[in-house]
Amino acid sequence: YPDRNDAEYMQHTMAYKVGDGLLSDIRLDYKPVVQTRYEPMERKY
C-alpha cells in the first residue's frame, strides 16, 4: 500500500438489526473514529 487514507478508512462499522424474527434485516452504518490520545501513524518494521 503506497499511502495511508485515514480520512476514508478511519471509521467504525455499525450493524443494526431491523425488524423481528427470522425475516429481520441488518442495516450497516458508519461512524467516524474520534482521535483522543494517539494520532495514527504509519507502521515501520
C-alpha positions as CSV (number, residue, x, y, z in Angstrom):
1,Y,0.0,0.0,0.0
2,P,1.6,3.3,-1.0
3,D,-0.1,5.7,1.3
4,R,-2.5,5.8,4.2
5,N,-6.0,7.0,3.6
6,D,-7.2,7.8,7.2
7,A,-9.9,10.2,6.1
8,E,-11.8,7.4,4.3
9,Y,-10.9,4.3,6.4
10,M,-10.8,5.6,10.0
11,Q,-14.4,4.7,10.9
12,H,-16.4,2.2,12.9
13,T,-18.8,-0.1,11.1
14,M,-22.1,-0.2,12.9
15,A,-24.6,-3.1,12.4
16,Y,-28.2,-2.8,13.4
17,K,-30.9,-5.4,13.4
18,V,-34.1,-4.1,11.7
19,G,-37.3,-6.0,12.2
20,D,-38.3,-9.0,14.3
21,G,-38.0,-12.7,13.9
22,L,-36.4,-14.7,11.0
23,L,-37.3,-12.1,8.4
24,S,-35.3,-9.3,10.1
25,D,-32.7,-7.4,8.1
26,I,-29.3,-5.9,9.0
27,R,-28.5,-2.3,8.3
28,L,-24.9,-1.2,8.1
29,D,-23.9,2.3,9.0
30,Y,-20.6,4.1,9.7
31,K,-19.4,6.3,12.5
32,P,-16.2,8.4,12.4
33,V,-13.3,7.5,14.8
34,V,-12.6,10.1,17.4
35,Q,-8.9,10.6,18.0
36,T,-8.1,11.1,21.7
37,R,-4.6,10.3,22.8
38,Y,-2.6,8.9,19.9
39,E,-2.6,10.1,16.3
40,P,-2.5,7.3,13.7
41,M,0.9,6.8,12.1
42,E,2.5,4.5,9.6
43,R,3.9,1.3,10.9
44,K,7.6,0.9,10.2
45,Y,9.1,-2.6,10.6
